[in-house]
């Protein structure tokens, strides 16, 4: 079972609603059971018990109280999965454990523009359908730290292909990755700002593969 959580307390992406609908469509196509909510009270041991993976879909800023944070930590430590999409890395900056779960916190981005993605690893379910380079339009995040030493990088950005501005990270700019963390599984993609993303077959396959890996359904 998949739980999609899209609560915001700061900037709210206009793509959230179409993103939720796209994930519901994926669930119907792939035989998942999926629930979507912005109610943080579901984050309790009992409330999360039936789920295999939690998707943070463009969450932003502070979204969980301390007891709810503890429930997510227990969920991951029980061997279950987390998926973060785009602004999930701009969430809960003061919660160090969450930053480690995601892999890195968002720092800055330029305007939406086309860029070239380097496909580093096609062995993962989220990237098996891709052949590099992959050019698409999105809002390209730069992160406050480079997570490469702690995660398995799947996709990175060619900064020569766009104008990164304050989001620049230099020659090594990861944008999607996965890792095992604190007993569970975590997948993050920096893609998914625009509403158009959620009608893009290659992006949806990327997200679906991440969800299925994090849930334990695919390796």
N, C-alpha and C positions, 0 to 999 in steps of 0.2 A: 504493500500500500504506500502511496505517495501523498505527502502533505505539502501543498504549495502555500507559502507564507509571504505576503507582500505588503506588510505594514510599513508605513513611513511616518516619521515625525519631523522631517526636514523637507528637502526637495522631493517632489513626487514626479516620477516619470509618467508621461502621458501614455506610454506603451504598456503599462501594467495590465490594463483590462484586456487588451488584445493578446498579451502574453499569457494571461490566465486561460483565455479561450483556446489559444494554440496548444497549451499543455493539456487541456481537457480533450482536445481533438486527438492529440498523440495518445492519450490514455485509451480512448475509444478504439483507435487503430491497433494498438499494441496489447490490449487486454489488461492494462493496469487498472487498479482501483485508485481513484484520485479524489482528494478533497482540497478545496482552496479556502483560505480564511485570512482575515486581517485581525482576528481576535487573539491576543497573546495569552489568554487564559487557557488555551489548549496546551500550553507548555507546562505540563505537570507529568509526573510519572505515569499516572493513569491515562491522561489525555493523549500521550504519545505512544502508549504501549502497542497499539495495533499497527503502527507505521514501520516501514523498512527504511524510508529515506525522507528527508525534509529538504525542500527546495526553497531557498531564500531568493525570491524573484524581485529584483530591484528594490529591496528593502533599503531604508536610508535612515541614518542617525540612530537615536536610541529607540529600540523597539521592544525590549524585554526587561522586566523587573528582575531583581537578584534571584528570587526563588524560581523564576521561569528560566533564567540562565542556568541555574543548577540542574533543572530538568533536561535541558539540551545537552549539558555535559554528561549527565548520566545516560542519556540516549546514545550518544556517540561511544561512550565507554562500554556499553552493552554490545557493541559490535555492529552498530547500524551506520547509516550513511547521511552525508550532507552534500548538497549541491548549491553553489552560489552562482548567481547570474548577474553580471555587470555590477550594479550598485550595491550588491551584497558586500563588496569590499569597502563601501563607504558607510558602514554600519557598525555601531558599538565600538567606537575607537578606544574607549576607556577600558574595555574588557580584553585583557591580554590573551586569554585562552582562545577567544573567538578569532583574534588576529592570527594566531597560530593555526587554528582550524582552517581558515580561509587560505592562508599562505602569505598574504601581504595586504596592507591597507592601501586604498586609493589615495593618490596625492594630487594629481592635476590632469586636465585634458584640454586639447585644443577644440576648435569647432569640428562638427561632423564633416567628414571628408573621406574619399577613397584612400585605401592603403593596401599594401601587399603584405600578406601573412605568410610567414615561413612555416611550413608543416614539418615539424621536427620528428614526429613519431606517429606512425600509422598502425601501430600494434594495439592501440587502445580502441574500445568500441566507439568512442566519441570522434575519432579521427580516421577510422578504417576506410571511410568512404571518400576521403580527401586525397588529392594529389597536388603537391605544391608547384609553384606558388599559388596562393588563393587570394584573389583581389576582390574586395567588397567595401561597402561604405558603412561607417559606424562612427561612434564617438570613442576615440581611442584613449584608454586609460593609461596613465603612468602611475607607478606605485612608489610608496615611500621607501621601500626596500626591495631588493631583487631576491625573489624566493628560490632561485635555482638550486642553491645548496641544500634546500630542505624538501623540495618537491620534485616531481617528474614533469618536466616541461613538455607540453604537447605542441603548442603554437607560440610563435614569437613574431614581433613586428619588424619589418624592414623600415627603419626610420628615414632612409633615403627616399622612400616612396611617398612620404607625406610630410606635412609640417607639424612636428610634435609640440612645438612651443614649450610651455612650462611642464608638459607631460613627458619630456624627453628623458630617456634612460640610457641612451648611448647605443653601443653596438650590440648589447644584450638586453632585449626588451621582451620578456615573457608576457603572454597575454592569455594563455589557458594552460592549466596543469592539474595534476591529481597527486594524492599521496595518502598513505595510511597514517592515521593520527589518533593517538590516545585510545587505541582499541577499535576504532572505526575507520570509515573511508570518507575522503573528502575530494570533491571535484569542483573546480572553479573555472569559469570562463568570463573574461572581460568583455566579450561581445554581448550585444543585446540591448543597446540603448534605444534604437529607432523602432517605430511601429512596423516599418517595412521588414525588419529582421524576422518578425514572427510569421511572415508569409514566405520566407526564404527556405527552400527545401534543404539546402546544405547546412544552414544554421540549425534548423530544427532537428536534423539527424545528429548533429554535433551535440545538442542538448540532450536528446533522447538517449544517446549512447552514454553520456555522463550520468544520467539518472539511472540507467540500467546497471552500469558498473557500480555506482555508489550503493544501490539497493542490494547488491550481491547477486543479481540475476545473470550478469555477464562478467567475464574476466578478461 
